[in-house]
């Protein structure tokens, strides 16, 4: 039997991405790959990748012993995203503009105001010119009269660029009928890759990393995969009872985690020190839940979800109509939180019941369908933004919306003086010397590639012995 190792799946963000371009840059930074191509200095090497249906992709394997390897995969989705037509982008933009001011996130209020001011100015100048012309007045080609046409020319010049970048977000975030096919294909492809990695039988730990829009795709894919895992756990228990088996299902770690989650949510002391202490307790007990689930035979190998420059900081605007709608969807467990949303009983687990081979009732404690983050840690890296151009305006803290179990890590960089930092999370710069705030050290800390997940005695690594000829990894 092959000894298990860990896998990392990177999901790229918006833009005209090329296959493997983002992954190579990411691995170069994380593994500190020197510029030299000397084989003796190489920190990783490239091998075939057959777990996805994209022949443009390769698997990057960290150098070292067989027992200390990380396999890096890229979920490449750009080819599944159609170039957004200008009307789709404009329609999505208008949906965002037509929100009440109280439903606009504070950081977006200036953008919202500028957008409305610009729109009203263009419309006003255009109407004024039209009225002057209809009344028979000579339209003097003043700068004010030319302003609407100048703005339209600028918009036309930038349309291709905007459609290539913001267009991806417009299509993915808008569940309009014309966008459903693209959203479906992207999520299905991501789910296939994750399930193939999970069932390959080679990995006892999986890390999912999402940058920009890729973090939202990763969130959706993990949510779908967990729901299938949730159904499989219940089916597994019911089938065992029907065969006359009585598997022992521990739930002590779940009870401890639910107690910490209750303290975290009901805590009236919102000081940073108290929240960090409780969040630290949550990360410890959630890992204990993952180990307990593995002992029960319900192993979920995705230990960490790492987001970089995530627009989930605006989730109440991008994933819902407003804050009230977002809260409702979280309470209905449509959008998983960390810690997970509780049922009416105040718990994020419940007693699954079914009949056994003798017709008697059996029951066991299982995590509910939105309890993914009871066993998966979430770390979010972000640059603080100012005046849109400084830092990373796209990303930000996600814990205010997805609750305090998310570990938000603010980082700083001197690349480009800190301006337009959205793509600088894994860029190396010798001036970023303070590991407490530099992006790369914090990213390496979040990934923690040296941590080897040891399954408890008697537990079976997920997919062990189930690898088939179509998804075998060497």
Secondary structure, 3 states (H helix, E strand, C coil): CCCCEEEEEEECCCCCCCCCHHHHHHHHHHCCCCCCCCHHHCCEEEEECCCCCCCCCEEEEECCCHHHCEEEEEECCHHHCCCCCHHHHHHHHHHHHCCCHHHCCHHHHHHHHHHHHHHHHHHHHHHHHHHHHHCCCCCCCCHHHHHHHHHHHHHHHHHHHHHHHHHHHHHHHCCCHHHHHHHHHHHHHHHHHHHHHHHCCCEEEEEEEEECHHHHHHHHHHHHHHHHHHHHHHHHHHHHHHCCCCCCCCCHHHHHHHHHHHHHHHCCCCCHHHHHHHHHHHHHHHHHHHHHHHHCCCCCCEEEEEEECCHHHHHHHHCCCCHHHHHHHHHCCCCCCCCCCCCCCCCCEEEEEEECCCCCEEEEEEECCCCHHHCCEEEEEEECCECCCECCCCCCCCHHHHCCCCEEEEEECCHHHHECCCCCCCCCCCCCCCCCCEHHHHHHHHHCCCCCCCCCCCCCCCCCCCCCCCCCCC
